[in-house]
Amino acid sequence: MPKISVPQRKISLREAMFSKSEKVKVSKSLGRTLCEFSFSCPPAIPIAILGEIIDKDVINLLEYYDIDECNVVIE
């Protein structure tokens, strides 16, 4: 299993939720701000939450769990 770390928060949950967003490949999301995320089955413990910056550890975990796309804030 890849390393687990706590991502850095960039904006609030509310700001992230109401931001304009785009869907990108996880492999292209480094440094972007997560704005929407859903898991297909419970109990889902998020790897990162809205408003956090996607770093290499987050990408490694998403890829480990076969998640290939995520929604990020358009900046």
Order of alpha helices (4+ residues) and beta strands (2+ residues): alpha-beta-beta-alpha-beta
